[in-house]
Amino acid sequence: MHRLEETWLTVSAGILIIFMFIVGYQTFAMGMGPPSNKETIDPQKVEETAPFDHPGVFKVGENKYEVVMTMEAFSFNPDDITVPKGAEVEFVLTTKDVVHGFQVAGTNINAMVTPGHIQRISQTFDEPGEYLILCNEYCGVAHQLMSTTITVN
Amino acid sequence: MAEKHLSHHSQSPEKNNNEDVNSMKGTMVSVGFVAAVIVVMWVAVFWLYMARV
C-alpha cells in the first residue's frame, strides 16, 4: 500500500473514532441523547388517560415545570405556555390522531410524537423571549398552520 | 552504442510516466480537502447543538 494511502486511511479512522467517542460520551455520560421515551398510551383514550385528561403547565419544583400537552390536527393543547426565565421545563407529549412533530425554534427540542406513545423532552430556557413551537411532520392539509408559542419572561 | 542510446531514450519517458502514475500527492490533497469539509461541517453542527443546550 502506498504511504499516502496509509496516511489518509489512518487519519480517516482516527476522525471517525474521535467523532464516535464524543457522541457516545455526550449520550451516555452527559445524558444528551435524542428523545427516546418508551411509555405507551391507548391513542383512542387520550382524553380519559392521566395526565392527558388535564393538559396544561404545572409547577413541579423549584423553577421546574411540566407541560402536559396533547397534539391533534392542527393544534397544540395547551396553546398558551408561559414559564419564567431559567425554568427547566419537561414537555410530556402525545397525539390523538396522526404523527406530529414538536420543534421549538432556537433550541435543541425536536421530537416526533407518534400515536400510542408518550414523548418526554426537557429544556432549560435561560433567555427570555417568545419561542415558536411548530409541527415539523406533515400531518394534513393545514399542517403549515400548526404552530404556537412559548413565552419566557 | 546505438542500441544503448536507443534503450536510454525508451526507458526514461517510461520511468517518468510510472512516477506520475504512482504519485498520489493530488489524491492526497483531494482527500484532505474532503476531510476538511467533513470536519468543519461536523464541528459547526456540534457547536450549534452545544450553544443551544
N, CA and C atoms of all chains as a GROMACS GRO file, in nm:
protein
  618
    1MET      N    1   0.084  -0.121   0.000
    1MET     CA    2   0.000   0.000   0.000
    1MET      C    3   0.088   0.125   0.000
    2HIS      N    4   0.044   0.224  -0.073
    2HIS     CA    5   0.120   0.348  -0.083
    2HIS      C    6   0.122   0.419   0.053
    3ARG      N    7   0.231   0.487   0.080
    3ARG     CA    8   0.246   0.554   0.210
    3ARG      C    9   0.136   0.657   0.235
    4LEU      N   10   0.100   0.731   0.128
    4LEU     CA   11  -0.004   0.833   0.145
    4LEU      C   12  -0.142   0.769   0.170
    5GLU      N   13  -0.165   0.652   0.108
    5GLU     CA   14  -0.291   0.580   0.134
    5GLU      C   15  -0.298   0.541   0.281
    6GLU      N   16  -0.189   0.494   0.333
    6GLU     CA   17  -0.186   0.459   0.476
    6GLU      C   18  -0.214   0.581   0.562
    7THR      N   19  -0.159   0.695   0.519
    7THR     CA   20  -0.179   0.818   0.596
    7THR      C   21  -0.326   0.855   0.603
    8TRP      N   22  -0.394   0.863   0.484
    8TRP     CA   23  -0.532   0.911   0.489
    8TRP      C   24  -0.627   0.808   0.547
    9LEU      N   25  -0.592   0.679   0.533
    9LEU     CA   26  -0.677   0.578   0.599
    9LEU      C   27  -0.665   0.591   0.751
   10THR      N   28  -0.544   0.612   0.799
   10THR     CA   29  -0.523   0.627   0.943
   10THR      C   30  -0.595   0.752   0.996
   11VAL      N   31  -0.580   0.864   0.922
   11VAL     CA   32  -0.644   0.989   0.965
   11VAL      C   33  -0.797   0.972   0.963
   12SER      N   34  -0.851   0.910   0.856
   12SER     CA   35  -0.996   0.891   0.847
   12SER      C   36  -1.047   0.806   0.963
   13ALA      N   37  -0.980   0.696   0.990
   13ALA     CA   38  -1.022   0.609   1.101
   13ALA      C   39  -1.014   0.685   1.233
   14GLY      N   40  -0.909   0.764   1.249
   14GLY     CA   41  -0.894   0.843   1.372
   14GLY      C   42  -1.006   0.944   1.390
   15ILE      N   43  -1.042   1.012   1.279
   15ILE     CA   44  -1.152   1.112   1.287
   15ILE      C   45  -1.283   1.042   1.324
   16LEU      N   46  -1.309   0.927   1.259
   16LEU     CA   47  -1.432   0.852   1.290
   16LEU      C   48  -1.438   0.814   1.437
   17ILE      N   49  -1.325   0.764   1.489
   17ILE     CA   50  -1.321   0.720   1.629
   17ILE      C   51  -1.344   0.841   1.722
   18ILE      N   52  -1.281   0.954   1.690
   18ILE     CA   53  -1.300   1.075   1.773
   18ILE      C   54  -1.446   1.119   1.772
   19PHE      N   55  -1.508   1.124   1.652
   19PHE     CA   56  -1.649   1.163   1.642
   19PHE      C   57  -1.737   1.070   1.726
   20MET      N   58  -1.714   0.939   1.711
   20MET     CA   59  -1.797   0.840   1.782
   20MET      C   60  -1.776   0.851   1.933
   21PHE      N   61  -1.653   0.879   1.974
   21PHE     CA   62  -1.626   0.893   2.117
   21PHE      C   63  -1.700   1.014   2.174
   22ILE      N   64  -1.693   1.126   2.102
   22ILE     CA   65  -1.760   1.249   2.150
   22ILE      C   66  -1.910   1.227   2.160
   23VAL      N   67  -1.971   1.171   2.054
   23VAL     CA   68  -2.116   1.149   2.053
   23VAL      C   69  -2.155   1.048   2.162
   24GLY      N   70  -2.075   0.943   2.177
   24GLY     CA   71  -2.103   0.842   2.281
   24GLY      C   72  -2.092   0.901   2.420
   25TYR      N   73  -1.990   0.986   2.443
   25TYR     CA   74  -1.974   1.049   2.574
   25TYR      C   75  -2.091   1.141   2.604
   26GLN      N   76  -2.132   1.218   2.503
   26GLN     CA   77  -2.248   1.307   2.521
   26GLN      C   78  -2.373   1.228   2.557
   27THR      N   79  -2.395   1.119   2.486
   27THR     CA   80  -2.518   1.042   2.504
   27THR      C   81  -2.520   0.970   2.638
   28PHE      N   82  -2.413   0.895   2.667
   28PHE     CA   83  -2.416   0.805   2.782
   28PHE      C   84  -2.366   0.869   2.911
   29ALA      N   85  -2.273   0.963   2.902
   29ALA     CA   86  -2.219   1.025   3.023
   29ALA      C   87  -2.288   1.157   3.056
   30MET      N   88  -2.333   1.230   2.955
   30MET     CA   89  -2.393   1.361   2.980
   30MET      C   90  -2.544   1.361   2.960
   31GLY      N   91  -2.602   1.247   2.923
   31GLY     CA   92  -2.747   1.237   2.906
   31GLY      C   93  -2.802   1.326   2.797
   32MET      N   94  -2.729   1.343   2.690
   32MET     CA   95  -2.773   1.431   2.581
   32MET      C   96  -2.821   1.352   2.460
   33GLY      N   97  -2.871   1.233   2.482
   33GLY     CA   98  -2.920   1.153   2.371
   33GLY      C   99  -3.049   1.208   2.314
   34PRO      N  100  -3.086   1.164   2.197
   34PRO     CA  101  -3.213   1.210   2.140
   34PRO      C  102  -3.329   1.158   2.223
   35PRO      N  103  -3.446   1.227   2.220
   35PRO     CA  104  -3.560   1.181   2.299
   35PRO      C  105  -3.600   1.040   2.258
   36SER      N  106  -3.611   0.950   2.357
   36SER     CA  107  -3.641   0.811   2.324
   36SER      C  108  -3.721   0.747   2.438
   37ASN      N  109  -3.827   0.818   2.479
   37ASN     CA  110  -3.910   0.768   2.587
   37ASN      C  111  -3.992   0.648   2.538
   38LYS      N  112  -4.018   0.550   2.627
   38LYS     CA  113  -4.084   0.428   2.583
   38LYS      C  114  -4.222   0.406   2.643
   39GLU      N  115  -4.283   0.512   2.700
   39GLU     CA  116  -4.417   0.496   2.755
   39GLU      C  117  -4.519   0.485   2.642
   40THR      N  118  -4.621   0.407   2.665
   40THR     CA  119  -4.726   0.394   2.564
   40THR      C  120  -4.861   0.436   2.623
   41ILE      N  121  -4.956   0.461   2.535
   41ILE     CA  122  -5.090   0.505   2.575
   41ILE      C  123  -5.187   0.458   2.466
   42ASP      N  124  -5.313   0.432   2.506
   42ASP     CA  125  -5.414   0.398   2.406
   42ASP      C  126  -5.451   0.527   2.332
   43PRO      N  127  -5.420   0.538   2.204
   43PRO     CA  128  -5.443   0.665   2.133
   43PRO      C  129  -5.591   0.702   2.121
   44GLN      N  130  -5.681   0.606   2.143
   44GLN     CA  131  -5.824   0.636   2.135
   44GLN      C  132  -5.880   0.681   2.269
   45LYS      N  133  -5.797   0.673   2.375
   45LYS     CA  134  -5.844   0.713   2.507
   45LYS      C  135  -5.753   0.819   2.569
   46VAL      N  136  -5.696   0.903   2.486
   46VAL     CA  137  -5.603   1.005   2.535
   46VAL      C  138  -5.672   1.098   2.634
   47GLU      N  139  -5.793   1.142   2.601
   47GLU     CA  140  -5.862   1.240   2.687
   47GLU      C  141  -5.906   1.181   2.821
   48GLU      N  142  -5.908   1.050   2.830
   48GLU     CA  143  -5.950   0.986   2.955
   48GLU      C  144  -5.830   0.936   3.036
   49THR      N  145  -5.710   0.947   2.977
   49THR     CA  146  -5.592   0.891   3.042
   49THR      C  147  -5.507   1.000   3.105
   50ALA      N  148  -5.476   0.983   3.235
   50ALA     CA  149  -5.388   1.078   3.303
   50ALA      C  150  -5.246   1.066   3.248
   51PRO      N  151  -5.172   1.174   3.239
   51PRO     CA  152  -5.207   1.312   3.278
   51PRO      C  153  -5.275   1.390   3.164
   52PHE      N  154  -5.302   1.323   3.053
   52PHE     CA  155  -5.351   1.397   2.936
   52PHE      C  156  -5.499   1.434   2.946
   53ASP      N  157  -5.565   1.389   3.054
   53ASP     CA  158  -5.704   1.432   3.074
   53ASP      C  159  -5.709   1.577   3.121
   54HIS      N  160  -5.594   1.629   3.171
   54HIS     CA  161  -5.586   1.770   3.211
   54HIS      C  162  -5.456   1.830   3.157
   55PRO      N  163  -5.454   1.861   3.028
   55PRO     CA  164  -5.332   1.922   2.972
   55PRO      C  165  -5.309   2.061   3.031
   56GLY      N  166  -5.184   2.101   3.043
   56GLY     CA  167  -5.156   2.235   3.097
   56GLY      C  168  -5.011   2.247   3.141
   57VAL      N  169  -4.983   2.360   3.205
   57VAL     CA  170  -4.848   2.388   3.256
   57VAL      C  171  -4.852   2.375   3.407
   58PHE      N  172  -4.767   2.291   3.465
   58PHE     CA  173  -4.770   2.266   3.609
   58PHE      C  174  -4.632   2.289   3.669
   59LYS      N  175  -4.631   2.356   3.784
   59LYS     CA  176  -4.505   2.375   3.856
   59LYS      C  177  -4.480   2.251   3.939
   60VAL      N  178  -4.368   2.187   3.918
   60VAL     CA  179  -4.341   2.061   3.989
   60VAL      C  180  -4.223   2.071   4.084
   61GLY      N  181  -4.157   2.185   4.088
   61GLY     CA  182  -4.042   2.200   4.178
   61GLY      C  183  -3.990   2.342   4.171
   62GLU      N  184  -3.875   2.363   4.238
   62GLU     CA  185  -3.813   2.495   4.237
   62GLU      C  186  -3.767   2.530   4.095
   63ASN      N  187  -3.844   2.619   4.033
   63ASN     CA  188  -3.817   2.660   3.894
   63ASN      C  189  -3.817   2.542   3.796
   64LYS      N  190  -3.899   2.440   3.830
   64LYS     CA  191  -3.916   2.326   3.739
   64LYS      C  192  -4.062   2.317   3.699
   65TYR      N  193  -4.086   2.300   3.574
   65TYR     CA  194  -4.223   2.297   3.523
   65TYR      C  195  -4.244   2.174   3.436
   66GLU      N  196  -4.369   2.129   3.433
   66GLU     CA  197  -4.406   2.018   3.345
   66GLU      C  198  -4.518   2.068   3.254
   67VAL      N  199  -4.499   2.051   3.127
   67VAL     CA  200  -4.603   2.088   3.030
   67VAL      C  201  -4.663   1.959   2.976
   68VAL      N  202  -4.787   1.933   3.015
   68VAL     CA  203  -4.858   1.815   2.964
   68VAL      C  204  -4.935   1.860   2.841
   69MET      N  205  -4.902   1.804   2.728
   69MET     CA  206  -4.957   1.857   2.602
   69MET      C  207  -5.010   1.745   2.513
   70THR      N  208  -5.129   1.769   2.458
   70THR     CA  209  -5.180   1.679   2.355
   70THR      C  210  -5.175   1.753   2.222
   71MET      N  211  -5.155   1.676   2.118
   71MET     CA  212  -5.148   1.735   1.984
   71MET      C  213  -5.249   1.665   1.895
   72GLU      N  214  -5.310   1.743   1.810
   72GLU     CA  215  -5.401   1.687   1.710
   72GLU      C  216  -5.402   1.781   1.592
   73ALA      N  217  -5.449   1.733   1.481
   73ALA     CA  218  -5.451   1.817   1.362
   73ALA      C  219  -5.554   1.929   1.384
   74PHE      N  220  -5.517   2.051   1.389
   74PHE     CA  221  -5.387   2.112   1.363
   74PHE      C  222  -5.359   2.206   1.480
   75SER      N  223  -5.355   2.152   1.601
   75SER     CA  224  -5.339   2.239   1.718
   75SER      C  225  -5.260   2.170   1.830
   76PHE      N  226  -5.210   2.257   1.919
   76PHE     CA  227  -5.144   2.211   2.041
   76PHE      C  228  -5.234   2.248   2.158
   77ASN      N  229  -5.242   2.160   2.257
   77ASN     CA  230  -5.321   2.190   2.377
   77ASN      C  231  -5.236   2.156   2.500
   78PRO      N  232  -5.196   2.256   2.581
   78PRO     CA  233  -5.233   2.397   2.578
   78PRO      C  234  -5.160   2.472   2.468
   79ASP      N  235  -5.221   2.583   2.424
   79ASP     CA  236  -5.156   2.662   2.319
   79ASP      C  237  -5.102   2.793   2.373
   80ASP      N  238  -5.111   2.811   2.504
   80ASP     CA  239  -5.058   2.934   2.564
   80ASP      C  240  -4.970   2.894   2.682
   81ILE      N  241  -4.842   2.893   2.660
   81ILE     CA  242  -4.749   2.846   2.762
   81ILE      C  243  -4.660   2.962   2.805
   82THR      N  244  -4.653   2.984   2.935
   82THR     CA  245  -4.565   3.088   2.988
   82THR      C  246  -4.486   3.030   3.105
   83VAL      N  247  -4.356   3.046   3.099
   83VAL     CA  248  -4.269   3.000   3.208
   83VAL      C  249  -4.168   3.110   3.240
   84PRO      N  250  -4.116   3.112   3.363
   84PRO     CA  251  -4.017   3.215   3.396
   84PRO      C  252  -3.879   3.182   3.338
   85LYS      N  253  -3.799   3.286   3.328
   85LYS     CA  254  -3.662   3.271   3.278
   85LYS      C  255  -3.582   3.174   3.366
   86GLY      N  256  -3.506   3.089   3.305
   86GLY     CA  257  -3.424   2.993   3.379
   86GLY      C  258  -3.498   2.868   3.419
   87ALA      N  259  -3.625   2.857   3.380
   87ALA     CA  260  -3.705   2.740   3.419
   87ALA      C  261  -3.662   2.617   3.341
   88GLU      N  262  -3.659   2.505   3.415
   88GLU     CA  263  -3.634   2.377   3.348
   88GLU      C  264  -3.771   2.316   3.318
   89VAL      N  265  -3.800   2.298   3.193
   89VAL     CA  266  -3.934   2.255   3.151
   89VAL      C  267  -3.926   2.116   3.089
   90GLU      N  268  -4.010   2.026   3.142
   90GLU     CA  269  -4.021   1.894   3.079
   90GLU      C  270  -4.154   1.888   3.004
   91PHE      N  271  -4.146   1.865   2.876
   91PHE     CA  272  -4.266   1.850   2.794
   91PHE      C  273  -4.304   1.703   2.790
   92VAL      N  274  -4.431   1.676   2.823
   92VAL     CA  275  -4.485   1.539   2.815
   92VAL      C  276  -4.589   1.543   2.704
   93LEU      N  277  -4.564   1.470   2.598
   93LEU     CA  278  -4.642   1.490   2.476
   93LEU      C  279  -4.704   1.360   2.427
   94THR      N  280  -4.824   1.373   2.372
   94THR     CA  281  -4.880   1.261   2.295
   94THR      C  282  -4.973   1.320   2.189
   95THR      N  283  -5.014   1.236   2.097
   95THR     CA  284  -5.100   1.281   1.988
   95THR      C  285  -5.228   1.198   1.984
   96LYS      N  286  -5.337   1.264   1.944
   96LYS     CA  287  -5.466   1.196   1.939
   96LYS      C  288  -5.492   1.133   1.802
   97ASP      N  289  -5.421   1.179   1.700
   97ASP     CA  290  -5.454   1.129   1.567
   97ASP      C  291  -5.332   1.076   1.491
   98VAL      N  292  -5.263   1.165   1.422
   98VAL     CA  293  -5.152   1.119   1.337
   98VAL      C  294  -5.018   1.161   1.397
   99VAL      N  295  -4.913   1.127   1.329
   99VAL     CA  296  -4.780   1.167   1.374
   99VAL      C  297  -4.765   1.319   1.361
  100HIS      N  298  -4.716   1.382   1.468
  100HIS     CA  299  -4.686   1.525   1.465
  100HIS      C  300  -4.540   1.546   1.506
  101GLY      N  301  -4.489   1.661   1.469
  101GLY     CA  302  -4.355   1.699   1.512
  101GLY      C  303  -4.366   1.805   1.620
  102PHE      N  304  -4.269   1.808   1.710
  102PHE     CA  305  -4.268   1.911   1.815
  102PHE      C  306  -4.130   1.975   1.814
  103GLN      N  307  -4.122   2.090   1.752
  103GLN     CA  308  -3.994   2.160   1.744
  103GLN      C  309  -4.008   2.299   1.805
  104VAL      N  310  -3.912   2.336   1.888
  104VAL     CA  311  -3.910   2.471   1.943
  104VAL      C  312  -3.791   2.542   1.878
  105ALA      N  313  -3.822   2.642   1.796
  105ALA     CA  314  -3.717   2.712   1.721
  105ALA      C  315  -3.617   2.778   1.815
  106GLY      N  316  -3.490   2.766   1.782
  106GLY     CA  317  -3.385   2.828   1.861
  106GLY      C  318  -3.338   2.743   1.977
  107THR      N  319  -3.394   2.622   1.990
  107THR     CA  320  -3.349   2.528   2.093
  107THR      C  321  -3.319   2.393   2.027
  108ASN      N  322  -3.274   2.297   2.109
  108ASN     CA  323  -3.250   2.163   2.054
  108ASN      C  324  -3.374   2.074   2.059
  109ILE      N  325  -3.487   2.129   2.103
  109ILE     CA  326  -3.608   2.047   2.112
  109ILE      C  327  -3.658   2.015   1.972
  110ASN      N  328  -3.662   1.887   1.942
  110ASN     CA  329  -3.713   1.842   1.813
  110ASN      C  330  -3.752   1.696   1.829
  111ALA      N  331  -3.882   1.673   1.849
  111ALA     CA  332  -3.927   1.537   1.879
  111ALA      C  333  -4.038   1.495   1.784
  112MET      N  334  -4.041   1.367   1.754
  112MET     CA  335  -4.151   1.311   1.677
  112MET      C  336  -4.252   1.254   1.776
  113VAL      N  337  -4.377   1.294   1.761
  113VAL     CA  338  -4.481   1.249   1.853
  113VAL      C  339  -4.573   1.153   1.777
  114THR      N  340  -4.574   1.029   1.823
  114THR     CA  341  -4.640   0.921   1.750
  114THR      C  342  -4.764   0.873   1.825
  115PRO      N  343  -4.875   0.845   1.756
  115PRO     CA  344  -4.994   0.794   1.825
  115PRO      C  345  -4.962   0.666   1.904
  116GLY      N  346  -5.011   0.661   2.028
  116GLY     CA  347  -4.988   0.542   2.110
  116GLY      C  348  -4.862   0.551   2.194
  117HIS      N  349  -4.786   0.658   2.178
  117HIS     CA  350  -4.662   0.674   2.253
  117HIS      C  351  -4.659   0.808   2.327
  118ILE      N  352  -4.589   0.810   2.440
  118ILE     CA  353  -4.572   0.933   2.517
  118ILE      C  354  -4.427   0.978   2.501
  119GLN      N  355  -4.410   1.101   2.459
  119GLN     CA  356  -4.277   1.155   2.436
  119GLN      C  357  -4.242   1.253   2.548
  120ARG      N  358  -4.122   1.243   2.600
  120ARG     CA  359  -4.076   1.337   2.702
  120ARG      C  360  -3.948   1.403   2.655
  121ILE      N  361  -3.941   1.535   2.676
  121ILE     CA  362  -3.820   1.608   2.635
  121ILE      C  363  -3.806   1.731   2.724
  122SER      N  364  -3.684   1.759   2.769
  122SER     CA  365  -3.661   1.869   2.864
  122SER      C  366  -3.576   1.979   2.803
  123GLN      N  367  -3.598   2.099   2.854
  123GLN     CA  368  -3.517   2.212   2.809
  123GLN      C  369  -3.515   2.317   2.918
  124THR      N  370  -3.400   2.380   2.938
  124THR     CA  371  -3.391   2.494   3.029
  124THR      C  372  -3.390   2.621   2.945
  125PHE      N  373  -3.484   2.710   2.975
  125PHE     CA  374  -3.495   2.834   2.898
  125PHE      C  375  -3.424   2.946   2.973
  126ASP      N  376  -3.301   2.975   2.933
  126ASP     CA  377  -3.221   3.077   3.000
  126ASP      C  378  -3.244   3.217   2.944
  127GLU      N  379  -3.288   3.224   2.821
  127GLU     CA  380  -3.308   3.354   2.756
  127GLU      C  381  -3.456   3.388   2.750
  128PRO      N  382  -3.496   3.507   2.799
  128PRO     CA  383  -3.637   3.545   2.788
  128PRO      C  384  -3.674   3.573   2.642
  129GLY      N  385  -3.802   3.557   2.614
  129GLY     CA  386  -3.849   3.583   2.478
  129GLY      C  387  -3.965   3.494   2.442
  130GLU      N  388  -4.003   3.503   2.317
  130GLU     CA  389  -4.113   3.422   2.268
  130GLU      C  390  -4.057   3.319   2.170
  131TYR      N  391  -4.076   3.193   2.204
  131TYR     CA  392  -4.021   3.086   2.122
  131TYR      C  393  -4.133   3.024   2.037
  132LEU      N  394  -4.103   3.006   1.911
  132LEU     CA  395  -4.200   2.946   1.820
  132LEU      C  396  -4.201   2.794   1.835
  133ILE      N  397  -4.320   2.738   1.855
  133ILE     CA  398  -4.336   2.592   1.855
  133ILE      C  399  -4.406   2.556   1.726
  134LEU      N  400  -4.352   2.459   1.656
  134LEU     CA  401  -4.417   2.421   1.530
  134LEU      C  402  -4.414   2.271   1.509
  135CYS      N  403  -4.511   2.226   1.429
  135CYS     CA  404  -4.516   2.086   1.390
  135CYS      C  405  -4.430   2.071   1.265
  136ASN      N  406  -4.334   1.981   1.270
  136ASN     CA  407  -4.246   1.964   1.154
  136ASN      C  408  -4.260   1.826   1.090
  137GLU      N  409  -4.375   1.760   1.117
  137GLU     CA  410  -4.406   1.635   1.046
  137GLU      C  411  -4.536   1.660   0.971
  138TYR      N  412  -4.536   1.640   0.841
  138TYR     CA  413  -4.656   1.670   0.763
  138TYR      C  414  -4.775   1.590   0.820
  139CYS      N  415  -4.882   1.663   0.859
  139CYS     CA  416  -4.993   1.597   0.927
  139CYS      C  417  -5.128   1.623   0.860
  140GLY      N  418  -5.130   1.690   0.747
  140GLY     CA  419  -5.256   1.713   0.678
  140GLY      C  420  -5.256   1.845   0.604
  141VAL      N  421  -5.372   1.881   0.549
  141VAL     CA  422  -5.379   1.997   0.459
  141VAL      C  423  -5.345   2.129   0.528
  142ALA      N  424  -5.368   2.140   0.658
  142ALA     CA  425  -5.339   2.266   0.728
  142ALA      C  426  -5.214   2.253   0.816
  143HIS      N  427  -5.130   2.160   0.781
  143HIS     CA  428  -5.007   2.136   0.859
  143HIS      C  429  -4.927   2.265   0.881
  144GLN      N  430  -4.920   2.347   0.776
  144GLN     CA  431  -4.838   2.470   0.786
  144GLN      C  432  -4.893   2.569   0.887
  145LEU      N  433  -5.019   2.552   0.928
  145LEU     CA  434  -5.079   2.644   1.026
  145LEU      C  435  -5.061   2.595   1.169
  146MET      N  436  -5.008   2.478   1.186
  146MET     CA  437  -4.998   2.418   1.320
  146MET      C  438  -4.875   2.473   1.392
  147SER      N  439  -4.898   2.576   1.471
  147SER     CA  440  -4.788   2.635   1.547
  147SER      C  441  -4.845   2.708   1.668
  148THR      N  442  -4.760   2.734   1.763
  148THR     CA  443  -4.796   2.814   1.879
  148THR      C  444  -4.667   2.874   1.936
  149THR      N  445  -4.676   2.933   2.054
  149THR     CA  446  -4.554   2.993   2.110
  149THR      C  447  -4.542   2.958   2.258
  150ILE      N  448  -4.421   2.967   2.307
  150ILE     CA  449  -4.396   2.956   2.450
  150ILE      C  450  -4.326   3.086   2.492
  151THR      N  451  -4.382   3.148   2.594
  151THR     CA  452  -4.328   3.276   2.639
  151THR      C  453  -4.243   3.257   2.763
  152VAL      N  454  -4.122   3.308   2.757
  152VAL     CA  455  -4.031   3.302   2.872
  152VAL      C  456  -4.010   3.446   2.919
  153ASN      N  457  -4.044   3.473   3.047
  153ASN     CA  458  -4.027   3.611   3.095
  153ASN      C  459  -3.964   3.615   3.234
  154MET      N  460   2.642   0.074  -2.943
  154MET     CA  461   2.632   0.212  -2.895
  154MET      C  462   2.494   0.272  -2.927
  155ALA      N  463   2.457   0.247  -3.053
  155ALA     CA  464   2.326   0.299  -3.096
  155ALA      C  465   2.214   0.233  -3.017
  156GLU      N  466   2.234   0.102  -2.992
  156GLU     CA  467   2.131   0.026  -2.917
  156GLU      C  468   2.118   0.081  -2.774
  157LYS      N  469   2.237   0.107  -2.715
  157LYS     CA  470   2.238   0.160  -2.579
  157LYS      C  471   2.167   0.298  -2.572
  158HIS      N  472   2.200   0.378  -2.675
  158HIS     CA  473   2.141   0.512  -2.684
  158HIS      C  474   1.988   0.504  -2.694
  159LEU      N  475   1.943   0.408  -2.778
  159LEU     CA  476   1.800   0.390  -2.800
  159LEU      C  477   1.730   0.347  -2.672
  160SER      N  478   1.796   0.250  -2.606
  160SER     CA  479   1.732   0.198  -2.485
  160SER      C  480   1.725   0.307  -2.377
  161HIS      N  481   1.825   0.392  -2.372
  161HIS     CA  482   1.824   0.502  -2.275
  161HIS      C  483   1.704   0.594  -2.298
  162HIS      N  484   1.682   0.622  -2.430
  162HIS     CA  485   1.571   0.711  -2.465
  162HIS      C  486   1.436   0.647  -2.439
  163SER      N  487   1.429   0.514  -2.463
  163SER     CA  488   1.299   0.449  -2.447
  163SER      C  489   1.265   0.424  -2.300
  164GLN      N  490   1.366   0.416  -2.213
  164GLN     CA  491   1.337   0.387  -2.071
  164GLN      C  492   1.300   0.513  -1.994
  165SER      N  493   1.362   0.624  -2.029
  165SER     CA  494   1.345   0.745  -1.949
  165SER      C  495   1.200   0.795  -1.943
  166PRO      N  496   1.129   0.810  -2.058
  166PRO     CA  497   0.990   0.855  -2.051
  166PRO      C  498   0.901   0.756  -1.979
  167GLU      N  499   0.931   0.626  -1.997
  167GLU     CA  500   0.851   0.522  -1.930
  167GLU      C  501   0.862   0.536  -1.779
  168LYS      N  502   0.986   0.561  -1.735
  168LYS     CA  503   1.008   0.577  -1.592
  168LYS      C  504   0.931   0.700  -1.538
  169ASN      N  505   0.938   0.808  -1.618
  169ASN     CA  506   0.866   0.929  -1.576
  169ASN      C  507   0.716   0.906  -1.567
  170ASN      N  508   0.662   0.832  -1.667
  170ASN     CA  509   0.520   0.802  -1.665
  170ASN      C  510   0.482   0.722  -1.540
  171ASN      N  511   0.564   0.623  -1.509
  171ASN     CA  512   0.536   0.541  -1.391
  171ASN      C  513   0.538   0.626  -1.265
  172GLU      N  514   0.633   0.718  -1.260
  172GLU     CA  515   0.640   0.807  -1.142
  172GLU      C  516   0.513   0.891  -1.129
  173ASP      N  517   0.464   0.941  -1.246
  173ASP     CA  518   0.342   1.021  -1.243
  173ASP      C  519   0.224   0.938  -1.196
  174VAL      N  520   0.216   0.814  -1.251
  174VAL     CA  521   0.102   0.727  -1.215
  174VAL      C  522   0.108   0.692  -1.067
  175ASN      N  523   0.228   0.665  -1.017
  175ASN     CA  524   0.241   0.622  -0.878
  175ASN      C  525   0.235   0.738  -0.778
  176SER      N  526   0.248   0.860  -0.824
  176SER     CA  527   0.240   0.973  -0.733
  176SER      C  528   0.096   0.994  -0.688
  177MET      N  529   0.074   1.002  -0.561
  177MET     CA  530  -0.063   1.017  -0.509
  177MET      C  531  -0.080   1.150  -0.436
  178LYS      N  532   0.009   1.244  -0.469
  178LYS     CA  533   0.000   1.373  -0.400
  178LYS      C  534  -0.132   1.443  -0.430
  179GLY      N  535  -0.174   1.439  -0.558
  179GLY     CA  536  -0.301   1.503  -0.596
  179GLY      C  537  -0.418   1.439  -0.525
  180THR      N  538  -0.416   1.307  -0.518
  180THR     CA  539  -0.523   1.234  -0.448
  180THR      C  540  -0.523   1.270  -0.300
  181MET      N  541  -0.403   1.280  -0.245
  181MET     CA  542  -0.391   1.314  -0.103
  181MET      C  543  -0.451   1.453  -0.076
  182VAL      N  544  -0.423   1.546  -0.165
  182VAL     CA  545  -0.479   1.682  -0.149
  182VAL      C  546  -0.631   1.678  -0.159
  183SER      N  547  -0.682   1.600  -0.256
  183SER     CA  548  -0.829   1.590  -0.273
  183SER      C  549  -0.894   1.528  -0.151
  184VAL      N  550  -0.835   1.420  -0.104
  184VAL     CA  551  -0.889   1.352   0.015
  184VAL      C  552  -0.882   1.446   0.136
  185GLY      N  553  -0.772   1.520   0.146
  185GLY     CA  554  -0.758   1.615   0.257
  185GLY      C  555  -0.862   1.724   0.250
  186PHE      N  556  -0.895   1.769   0.128
  186PHE     CA  557  -0.997   1.872   0.112
  186PHE      C  558  -1.134   1.819   0.157
  187VAL      N  559  -1.168   1.698   0.113
  187VAL     CA  560  -1.296   1.638   0.154
  187VAL      C  561  -1.300   1.620   0.306
  188ALA      N  562  -1.188   1.574   0.362
  188ALA     CA  563  -1.182   1.555   0.508
  188ALA      C  564  -1.203   1.687   0.581
  189ALA      N  565  -1.141   1.793   0.528
  189ALA     CA  566  -1.154   1.925   0.592
  189ALA      C  567  -1.300   1.971   0.589
  190VAL      N  568  -1.368   1.950   0.475
  190VAL     CA  569  -1.510   1.988   0.464
  190VAL      C  570  -1.593   1.911   0.567
  191ILE      N  571  -1.569   1.779   0.578
  191ILE     CA  572  -1.645   1.696   0.673
  191ILE      C  573  -1.621   1.743   0.817
  192VAL      N  574  -1.495   1.765   0.851
  192VAL     CA  575  -1.461   1.806   0.988
  192VAL      C  576  -1.523   1.942   1.021
  193VAL      N  577  -1.512   2.037   0.929
  193VAL     CA  578  -1.568   2.170   0.953
  193VAL      C  579  -1.718   2.163   0.971
  194MET      N  580  -1.788   2.085   0.887
  194MET     CA  581  -1.934   2.072   0.899
  194MET      C  582  -1.971   2.006   1.032
  195TRP      N  583  -1.898   1.903   1.068
  195TRP     CA  584  -1.928   1.831   1.193
  195TRP      C  585  -1.909   1.926   1.313
  196VAL      N  586  -1.798   1.997   1.314
  196VAL     CA  587  -1.770   2.089   1.425
  196VAL      C  588  -1.876   2.199   1.431
  197ALA      N  589  -1.920   2.249   1.313
  197ALA     CA  590  -2.021   2.356   1.310
  197ALA      C  591  -2.153   2.307   1.370
  198VAL      N  592  -2.196   2.187   1.332
  198VAL     CA  593  -2.321   2.133   1.384
  198VAL      C  594  -2.308   2.106   1.535
  199PHE      N  595  -2.193   2.054   1.574
  199PHE     CA  596  -2.168   2.026   1.716
  199PHE      C  597  -2.172   2.156   1.797
  200TRP      N  598  -2.109   2.260   1.745
  200TRP     CA  599  -2.108   2.390   1.812
  200TRP      C  600  -2.250   2.445   1.824
  201LEU      N  601  -2.328   2.432   1.714
  201LEU     CA  602  -2.466   2.482   1.715
  201LEU      C  603  -2.548   2.409   1.822
  202TYR      N  604  -2.531   2.277   1.829
  202TYR     CA  605  -2.604   2.198   1.929
  202TYR      C  606  -2.567   2.241   2.070
  203MET      N  607  -2.438   2.251   2.098
  203MET     CA  608  -2.393   2.285   2.233
  203MET      C  609  -2.434   2.427   2.271
  204ALA      N  610  -2.440   2.517   2.173
  204ALA     CA  611  -2.480   2.655   2.201
  204ALA      C  612  -2.626   2.664   2.242
  205ARG      N  613  -2.706   2.561   2.207
  205ARG     CA  614  -2.849   2.566   2.236
  205ARG      C  615  -2.889   2.478   2.354
  206VAL      N  616  -2.794   2.411   2.416
  206VAL     CA  617  -2.827   2.323   2.529
  206VAL      C  618  -2.877   2.407   2.644
   0.00000   0.00000   0.00000
